[in-house]
Amino acid sequence: MAADNERPLNEVRFLTVAEVASVMRVSKMTVYRLVHSGHLPAIRVGRSFRVPEQAVHAYLRESFVGVESA
């Protein structure tokens, strides 16, 4: 049984590495590094990777650096 925050796979939108790079405004190599380091989950389809769209949004939320006042 899936957890409450997990959606069935047929409802998950997967992005290519190029699409993730575009959303994050980084190079494709940066996305590959994030995938290989385990910071960004992905599935392998043949020789390419697909990243769940929600994982990209979660990574960006967790990586947000707020400015604290002095």
Distance bins in CASP14 RR format, pairs under 12 A and 6 or more apart:
PFRMAT RR
TARGET T0000
AUTHOR 0000-0000-0000
RMODE 2
METHOD distances of the structure
MODEL  1
1 8 0 0 0 0 0 1 0 0 0 0 0
2 8 1 0 0 1 0 0 0 0 0 0 0
2 9 0 0 0 0 1 0 0 0 0 0 0
2 10 0 0 0 0 0 1 0 0 0 0 0
2 11 0 0 0 0 0 1 0 0 0 0 0
2 12 0 0 0 0 0 1 0 0 0 0 0
5 52 0 0 0 0 0 1 0 0 0 0 0
5 54 0 0 0 0 1 0 0 0 0 0 0
5 55 0 0 0 0 0 1 0 0 0 0 0
5 58 0 0 0 0 1 0 0 0 0 0 0
6 12 0 0 0 0 1 0 0 0 0 0 0
6 52 0 0 0 0 0 1 0 0 0 0 0
6 54 0 0 0 0 1 0 0 0 0 0 0
6 55 0 0 0 0 0 1 0 0 0 0 0
7 13 0 0 0 0 1 0 0 0 0 0 0
7 14 0 0 0 0 0 1 0 0 0 0 0
7 52 0 0 0 0 1 0 0 0 0 0 0
7 53 0 0 0 0 0 1 0 0 0 0 0
7 54 1 0 0 1 0 0 0 0 0 0 0
7 55 0 0 0 0 0 1 0 0 0 0 0
9 43 0 0 0 0 1 0 0 0 0 0 0
9 50 0 0 0 0 0 1 0 0 0 0 0
9 52 0 0 0 0 1 0 0 0 0 0 0
11 52 0 0 0 0 0 1 0 0 0 0 0
11 53 0 0 0 0 0 1 0 0 0 0 0
11 54 0 0 0 0 0 1 0 0 0 0 0
12 41 0 0 0 0 0 1 0 0 0 0 0
12 43 0 0 0 0 1 0 0 0 0 0 0
12 50 0 0 0 0 1 0 0 0 0 0 0
12 51 0 0 0 0 0 1 0 0 0 0 0
12 52 1 0 1 0 0 0 0 0 0 0 0
12 53 1 0 0 1 0 0 0 0 0 0 0
12 54 1 0 0 1 0 0 0 0 0 0 0
12 55 0 0 0 0 1 0 0 0 0 0 0
12 56 0 0 0 0 0 1 0 0 0 0 0
13 19 0 0 0 0 1 0 0 0 0 0 0
13 20 0 0 0 0 0 1 0 0 0 0 0
13 23 0 0 0 0 0 1 0 0 0 0 0
13 50 0 0 0 0 1 0 0 0 0 0 0
13 51 0 0 0 0 1 0 0 0 0 0 0
13 52 1 0 0 1 0 0 0 0 0 0 0
13 53 1 0 1 0 0 0 0 0 0 0 0
13 54 0 0 0 0 1 0 0 0 0 0 0
13 55 0 0 0 0 0 1 0 0 0 0 0
13 56 0 0 0 0 0 1 0 0 0 0 0
13 57 0 0 0 0 0 1 0 0 0 0 0
14 20 0 0 0 0 1 0 0 0 0 0 0
14 41 0 0 0 0 0 1 0 0 0 0 0
14 42 0 0 0 0 1 0 0 0 0 0 0
14 43 1 0 0 1 0 0 0 0 0 0 0
14 44 0 0 0 0 0 1 0 0 0 0 0
14 45 0 0 0 0 1 0 0 0 0 0 0
14 48 0 0 0 0 0 1 0 0 0 0 0
14 49 0 0 0 0 1 0 0 0 0 0 0
14 50 1 1 0 0 0 0 0 0 0 0 0
14 51 1 0 0 1 0 0 0 0 0 0 0
14 52 1 0 0 1 0 0 0 0 0 0 0
14 53 1 0 0 1 0 0 0 0 0 0 0
14 54 0 0 0 0 0 1 0 0 0 0 0
14 55 0 0 0 0 1 0 0 0 0 0 0
14 56 0 0 0 0 0 1 0 0 0 0 0
15 21 0 0 0 0 1 0 0 0 0 0 0
15 22 0 0 0 0 1 0 0 0 0 0 0
15 23 1 0 0 1 0 0 0 0 0 0 0
15 24 0 0 0 0 0 1 0 0 0 0 0
15 28 0 0 0 0 0 1 0 0 0 0 0
15 31 0 0 0 0 1 0 0 0 0 0 0
15 35 0 0 0 0 0 1 0 0 0 0 0
15 40 0 0 0 0 0 1 0 0 0 0 0
15 41 0 0 0 0 0 1 0 0 0 0 0
15 42 0 0 0 0 1 0 0 0 0 0 0
15 43 0 0 0 0 0 1 0 0 0 0 0
15 45 0 0 0 0 0 1 0 0 0 0 0
15 48 0 0 0 0 0 1 0 0 0 0 0
15 49 0 0 0 0 1 0 0 0 0 0 0
15 50 1 0 0 1 0 0 0 0 0 0 0
15 51 1 0 1 0 0 0 0 0 0 0 0
15 52 1 0 0 1 0 0 0 0 0 0 0
15 53 1 0 1 0 0 0 0 0 0 0 0
15 54 0 0 0 0 0 1 0 0 0 0 0
15 55 0 0 0 0 1 0 0 0 0 0 0
15 56 1 0 0 1 0 0 0 0 0 0 0
15 57 0 0 0 0 0 1 0 0 0 0 0
15 59 0 0 0 0 0 1 0 0 0 0 0
16 22 0 0 0 0 1 0 0 0 0 0 0
16 23 0 0 0 0 0 1 0 0 0 0 0
16 28 0 0 0 0 1 0 0 0 0 0 0
16 31 0 0 0 0 1 0 0 0 0 0 0
16 32 0 0 0 0 0 1 0 0 0 0 0
16 35 0 0 0 0 0 1 0 0 0 0 0
16 42 0 0 0 0 0 1 0 0 0 0 0
16 43 0 0 0 0 0 1 0 0 0 0 0
16 45 0 0 0 0 1 0 0 0 0 0 0
16 48 1 0 0 1 0 0 0 0 0 0 0
16 49 1 0 0 1 0 0 0 0 0 0 0
16 50 1 0 0 1 0 0 0 0 0 0 0
16 51 1 0 0 1 0 0 0 0 0 0 0
16 52 0 0 0 0 0 1 0 0 0 0 0
16 53 0 0 0 0 0 1 0 0 0 0 0
16 56 0 0 0 0 0 1 0 0 0 0 0
17 23 0 0 0 0 0 1 0 0 0 0 0
17 24 0 0 0 0 0 1 0 0 0 0 0
17 26 0 0 0 0 0 1 0 0 0 0 0
17 27 0 0 0 0 1 0 0 0 0 0 0
17 28 1 0 1 0 0 0 0 0 0 0 0
17 29 0 0 0 0 1 0 0 0 0 0 0
17 30 0 0 0 0 1 0 0 0 0 0 0
17 31 1 0 1 0 0 0 0 0 0 0 0
17 32 1 0 0 1 0 0 0 0 0 0 0
17 33 0 0 0 0 0 1 0 0 0 0 0
17 34 0 0 0 0 1 0 0 0 0 0 0
17 35 1 0 0 1 0 0 0 0 0 0 0
17 36 0 0 0 0 0 1 0 0 0 0 0
17 40 0 0 0 0 1 0 0 0 0 0 0
17 42 0 0 0 0 1 0 0 0 0 0 0
17 43 0 0 0 0 0 1 0 0 0 0 0
17 44 0 0 0 0 0 1 0 0 0 0 0
17 45 0 0 0 0 0 1 0 0 0 0 0
17 47 0 0 0 0 0 1 0 0 0 0 0
17 48 1 0 0 1 0 0 0 0 0 0 0
17 49 1 0 1 0 0 0 0 0 0 0 0
17 50 0 0 0 0 1 0 0 0 0 0 0
17 51 1 0 0 1 0 0 0 0 0 0 0
17 56 0 0 0 0 0 1 0 0 0 0 0
18 24 0 0 0 0 0 1 0 0 0 0 0
18 26 0 0 0 0 0 1 0 0 0 0 0
18 27 0 0 0 0 0 1 0 0 0 0 0
18 28 1 0 1 0 0 0 0 0 0 0 0
18 29 0 0 0 0 0 1 0 0 0 0 0
18 30 0 0 0 0 0 1 0 0 0 0 0
18 31 0 0 0 0 1 0 0 0 0 0 0
18 32 0 0 0 0 0 1 0 0 0 0 0
18 48 0 0 0 0 1 0 0 0 0 0 0
18 49 0 0 0 0 0 1 0 0 0 0 0
18 50 0 0 0 0 0 1 0 0 0 0 0
18 51 0 0 0 0 0 1 0 0 0 0 0
19 25 0 0 0 0 0 1 0 0 0 0 0
19 26 0 0 0 0 0 1 0 0 0 0 0
19 28 0 0 0 0 1 0 0 0 0 0 0
19 31 0 0 0 0 1 0 0 0 0 0 0
19 48 0 0 0 0 0 1 0 0 0 0 0
19 49 0 0 0 0 0 1 0 0 0 0 0
19 50 0 0 0 0 1 0 0 0 0 0 0
19 51 0 0 0 0 1 0 0 0 0 0 0
19 52 0 0 0 0 0 1 0 0 0 0 0
19 53 0 0 0 0 1 0 0 0 0 0 0
19 56 0 0 0 0 1 0 0 0 0 0 0
20 26 0 0 0 0 1 0 0 0 0 0 0
20 27 0 0 0 0 0 1 0 0 0 0 0
20 28 0 0 0 0 1 0 0 0 0 0 0
20 29 0 0 0 0 0 1 0 0 0 0 0
20 30 0 0 0 0 1 0 0 0 0 0 0
20 31 1 0 1 0 0 0 0 0 0 0 0
20 32 0 0 0 0 1 0 0 0 0 0 0
20 33 0 0 0 0 0 1 0 0 0 0 0
20 34 0 0 0 0 1 0 0 0 0 0 0
20 35 0 0 0 0 1 0 0 0 0 0 0
20 39 0 0 0 0 0 1 0 0 0 0 0
20 40 1 0 0 1 0 0 0 0 0 0 0
20 41 0 0 0 0 0 1 0 0 0 0 0
20 42 0 0 0 0 1 0 0 0 0 0 0
20 48 0 0 0 0 0 1 0 0 0 0 0
20 49 0 0 0 0 1 0 0 0 0 0 0
20 50 0 0 0 0 1 0 0 0 0 0 0
20 51 1 0 1 0 0 0 0 0 0 0 0
20 52 0 0 0 0 1 0 0 0 0 0 0
20 53 0 0 0 0 1 0 0 0 0 0 0
20 55 0 0 0 0 1 0 0 0 0 0 0
20 56 1 0 1 0 0 0 0 0 0 0 0
20 57 0 0 0 0 0 1 0 0 0 0 0
20 59 0 0 0 0 1 0 0 0 0 0 0
20 60 0 0 0 0 0 1 0 0 0 0 0
21 27 1 0 0 1 0 0 0 0 0 0 0
21 28 1 0 1 0 0 0 0 0 0 0 0
21 29 0 0 0 0 1 0 0 0 0 0 0
21 30 1 0 0 1 0 0 0 0 0 0 0
21 31 1 0 1 0 0 0 0 0 0 0 0
21 32 0 0 0 0 1 0 0 0 0 0 0
21 33 0 0 0 0 0 1 0 0 0 0 0
21 34 0 0 0 0 0 1 0 0 0 0 0
21 35 0 0 0 0 0 1 0 0 0 0 0
21 40 0 0 0 0 0 1 0 0 0 0 0
21 49 0 0 0 0 0 1 0 0 0 0 0
21 51 0 0 0 0 0 1 0 0 0 0 0
21 56 0 0 0 0 0 1 0 0 0 0 0
22 28 0 0 0 0 1 0 0 0 0 0 0
22 30 0 0 0 0 0 1 0 0 0 0 0
22 31 0 0 0 0 1 0 0 0 0 0 0
22 51 0 0 0 0 0 1 0 0 0 0 0
22 56 0 0 0 0 0 1 0 0 0 0 0
23 30 0 0 0 0 0 1 0 0 0 0 0
23 31 0 0 0 0 1 0 0 0 0 0 0
23 40 0 0 0 0 0 1 0 0 0 0 0
23 51 0 0 0 0 1 0 0 0 0 0 0
23 53 0 0 0 0 1 0 0 0 0 0 0
23 54 0 0 0 0 0 1 0 0 0 0 0
23 55 0 0 0 0 0 1 0 0 0 0 0
23 56 1 0 1 0 0 0 0 0 0 0 0
23 57 0 0 0 0 1 0 0 0 0 0 0
23 59 0 0 0 0 0 1 0 0 0 0 0
23 60 0 0 0 0 1 0 0 0 0 0 0
24 30 1 0 0 1 0 0 0 0 0 0 0
24 31 1 0 0 1 0 0 0 0 0 0 0
24 33 0 0 0 0 0 1 0 0 0 0 0
24 34 0 0 0 0 1 0 0 0 0 0 0
24 39 0 0 0 0 0 1 0 0 0 0 0
24 40 0 0 0 0 1 0 0 0 0 0 0
24 51 0 0 0 0 0 1 0 0 0 0 0
24 53 0 0 0 0 0 1 0 0 0 0 0
24 55 0 0 0 0 0 1 0 0 0 0 0
24 56 1 0 0 1 0 0 0 0 0 0 0
24 57 0 0 0 0 0 1 0 0 0 0 0
24 59 0 0 0 0 1 0 0 0 0 0 0
24 60 1 0 0 1 0 0 0 0 0 0 0
24 63 0 0 0 0 1 0 0 0 0 0 0
25 31 0 0 0 0 0 1 0 0 0 0 0
25 56 0 0 0 0 0 1 0 0 0 0 0
25 60 0 0 0 0 0 1 0 0 0 0 0
26 32 0 0 0 0 0 1 0 0 0 0 0
26 33 0 0 0 0 1 0 0 0 0 0 0
26 34 0 0 0 0 1 0 0 0 0 0 0
26 40 0 0 0 0 0 1 0 0 0 0 0
26 56 0 0 0 0 0 1 0 0 0 0 0
26 59 0 0 0 0 0 1 0 0 0 0 0
26 60 0 0 0 0 0 1 0 0 0 0 0
26 63 0 0 0 0 0 1 0 0 0 0 0
27 33 0 0 0 0 1 0 0 0 0 0 0
27 34 0 0 0 0 0 1 0 0 0 0 0
28 34 0 0 0 0 0 1 0 0 0 0 0
28 35 0 0 0 0 0 1 0 0 0 0 0
28 48 0 0 0 0 0 1 0 0 0 0 0
28 49 0 0 0 0 0 1 0 0 0 0 0
28 51 0 0 0 0 0 1 0 0 0 0 0
29 35 0 0 0 0 0 1 0 0 0 0 0
29 36 0 0 0 0 0 1 0 0 0 0 0
30 36 0 0 0 0 0 1 0 0 0 0 0
30 37 0 0 0 0 0 1 0 0 0 0 0
30 39 0 0 0 0 0 1 0 0 0 0 0
30 40 0 0 0 0 1 0 0 0 0 0 0
30 59 0 0 0 0 0 1 0 0 0 0 0
31 37 0 0 0 0 0 1 0 0 0 0 0
31 38 0 0 0 0 0 1 0 0 0 0 0
31 39 0 0 0 0 0 1 0 0 0 0 0
31 40 1 0 0 1 0 0 0 0 0 0 0
31 42 0 0 0 0 1 0 0 0 0 0 0
31 48 0 0 0 0 0 1 0 0 0 0 0
31 49 0 0 0 0 1 0 0 0 0 0 0
31 50 0 0 0 0 0 1 0 0 0 0 0
31 51 1 0 0 1 0 0 0 0 0 0 0
31 55 0 0 0 0 0 1 0 0 0 0 0
31 56 0 0 0 0 1 0 0 0 0 0 0
31 59 0 0 0 0 0 1 0 0 0 0 0
32 38 0 0 0 0 0 1 0 0 0 0 0
32 39 0 0 0 0 0 1 0 0 0 0 0
32 40 0 0 0 0 1 0 0 0 0 0 0
32 42 0 0 0 0 1 0 0 0 0 0 0
32 44 0 0 0 0 0 1 0 0 0 0 0
32 48 0 0 0 0 0 1 0 0 0 0 0
32 49 1 0 0 1 0 0 0 0 0 0 0
32 51 0 0 0 0 0 1 0 0 0 0 0
33 39 0 0 0 0 1 0 0 0 0 0 0
33 40 0 0 0 0 1 0 0 0 0 0 0
33 42 0 0 0 0 0 1 0 0 0 0 0
33 49 0 0 0 0 0 1 0 0 0 0 0
34 40 1 1 0 0 0 0 0 0 0 0 0
34 41 0 0 0 0 1 0 0 0 0 0 0
34 42 0 0 0 0 1 0 0 0 0 0 0
34 49 0 0 0 0 0 1 0 0 0 0 0
34 51 0 0 0 0 1 0 0 0 0 0 0
34 55 0 0 0 0 1 0 0 0 0 0 0
34 56 0 0 0 0 1 0 0 0 0 0 0
34 59 1 0 0 1 0 0 0 0 0 0 0
34 60 0 0 0 0 0 1 0 0 0 0 0
34 63 0 0 0 0 1 0 0 0 0 0 0
35 41 1 0 0 1 0 0 0 0 0 0 0
35 42 1 0 1 0 0 0 0 0 0 0 0
35 43 0 0 0 0 1 0 0 0 0 0 0
35 44 0 0 0 0 1 0 0 0 0 0 0
35 48 0 0 0 0 0 1 0 0 0 0 0
35 49 1 0 1 0 0 0 0 0 0 0 0
35 50 0 0 0 0 0 1 0 0 0 0 0
35 51 1 0 0 1 0 0 0 0 0 0 0
35 52 0 0 0 0 0 1 0 0 0 0 0
35 55 0 0 0 0 1 0 0 0 0 0 0
35 56 0 0 0 0 0 1 0 0 0 0 0
35 59 0 0 0 0 0 1 0 0 0 0 0
36 42 0 0 0 0 1 0 0 0 0 0 0
36 44 0 0 0 0 0 1 0 0 0 0 0
36 49 0 0 0 0 1 0 0 0 0 0 0
37 59 0 0 0 0 0 1 0 0 0 0 0
38 49 0 0 0 0 0 1 0 0 0 0 0
38 51 0 0 0 0 0 1 0 0 0 0 0
38 55 0 0 0 0 0 1 0 0 0 0 0
38 59 0 0 0 0 0 1 0 0 0 0 0
39 51 0 0 0 0 0 1 0 0 0 0 0
39 55 0 0 0 0 1 0 0 0 0 0 0
39 56 0 0 0 0 0 1 0 0 0 0 0
39 58 0 0 0 0 0 1 0 0 0 0 0
39 59 1 0 0 1 0 0 0 0 0 0 0
39 60 0 0 0 0 0 1 0 0 0 0 0
39 62 0 0 0 0 1 0 0 0 0 0 0
39 63 0 0 0 0 1 0 0 0 0 0 0
40 49 0 0 0 0 1 0 0 0 0 0 0
40 50 0 0 0 0 0 1 0 0 0 0 0
40 51 1 0 0 1 0 0 0 0 0 0 0
40 52 0 0 0 0 1 0 0 0 0 0 0
40 53 0 0 0 0 0 1 0 0 0 0 0
40 54 0 0 0 0 0 1 0 0 0 0 0
40 55 1 0 0 1 0 0 0 0 0 0 0
40 56 1 0 0 1 0 0 0 0 0 0 0
40 57 0 0 0 0 0 1 0 0 0 0 0
40 58 0 0 0 0 1 0 0 0 0 0 0
40 59 1 0 1 0 0 0 0 0 0 0 0
40 60 0 0 0 0 0 1 0 0 0 0 0
40 62 0 0 0 0 0 1 0 0 0 0 0
40 63 0 0 0 0 0 1 0 0 0 0 0
41 49 0 0 0 0 1 0 0 0 0 0 0
41 50 0 0 0 0 0 1 0 0 0 0 0
41 51 1 0 0 1 0 0 0 0 0 0 0
41 52 1 0 0 1 0 0 0 0 0 0 0
41 53 0 0 0 0 0 1 0 0 0 0 0
41 54 0 0 0 0 1 0 0 0 0 0 0
41 55 1 0 1 0 0 0 0 0 0 0 0
41 56 0 0 0 0 1 0 0 0 0 0 0
41 58 0 0 0 0 1 0 0 0 0 0 0
41 59 0 0 0 0 1 0 0 0 0 0 0
42 48 0 0 0 0 1 0 0 0 0 0 0
42 49 1 0 1 0 0 0 0 0 0 0 0
42 50 1 0 0 1 0 0 0 0 0 0 0
42 51 1 0 1 0 0 0 0 0 0 0 0
42 52 1 0 0 1 0 0 0 0 0 0 0
42 53 0 0 0 0 0 1 0 0 0 0 0
42 55 1 0 0 1 0 0 0 0 0 0 0
42 56 0 0 0 0 0 1 0 0 0 0 0
42 59 0 0 0 0 0 1 0 0 0 0 0
43 49 1 0 0 1 0 0 0 0 0 0 0
43 50 1 0 1 0 0 0 0 0 0 0 0
43 51 0 0 0 0 1 0 0 0 0 0 0
43 52 0 0 0 0 1 0 0 0 0 0 0
43 55 0 0 0 0 0 1 0 0 0 0 0
44 50 1 0 0 1 0 0 0 0 0 0 0
44 51 0 0 0 0 0 1 0 0 0 0 0
45 51 0 0 0 0 0 1 0 0 0 0 0
49 55 0 0 0 0 0 1 0 0 0 0 0
50 56 0 0 0 0 0 1 0 0 0 0 0
51 57 0 0 0 0 0 1 0 0 0 0 0
51 58 0 0 0 0 0 1 0 0 0 0 0
51 59 0 0 0 0 1 0 0 0 0 0 0
52 58 0 0 0 0 1 0 0 0 0 0 0
52 59 0 0 0 0 0 1 0 0 0 0 0
53 59 0 0 0 0 0 1 0 0 0 0 0
53 60 0 0 0 0 0 1 0 0 0 0 0
54 60 0 0 0 0 0 1 0 0 0 0 0
54 61 0 0 0 0 0 1 0 0 0 0 0
55 61 0 0 0 0 0 1 0 0 0 0 0
55 62 0 0 0 0 0 1 0 0 0 0 0
56 62 0 0 0 0 0 1 0 0 0 0 0
56 63 0 0 0 0 0 1 0 0 0 0 0
57 63 0 0 0 0 0 1 0 0 0 0 0
57 64 0 0 0 0 0 1 0 0 0 0 0
58 64 0 0 0 0 0 1 0 0 0 0 0
END
